[in-house]
Amino acid sequence: MANKGAPKKQSRRQEVDISDLRRIAQEQDFDLRIGHETGLERVEEDKLFGMTAVERMFLSIGLFGVVLVVSMLLLILTNSVELP
């Protein structure tokens, strides 16, 4: 006794009709909102590492100054540079 709800065995190459595909697509309910199923939150585009562009600029200027001063002190302490 064959079960009506059981899927039939499909051959390797299956013939698909365009009208069947259209019917299946119309029956299914798709949610096309991006990021809905992934759970990803929207990232603020104006911040990187939690800082604005101006904050990153001051941080980079400060780090450059620290590296400059430390390297000059190391050159003076090791007598690699002769002061006038």
PyMOL commands that set and color helices and strands:
alter all, ss='L'
color gray80, all
select helices_A, chain A and resi 18-27+53-77
alter helices_A, ss='H'
color red, helices_A
deselect
rebuild
show_as cartoon
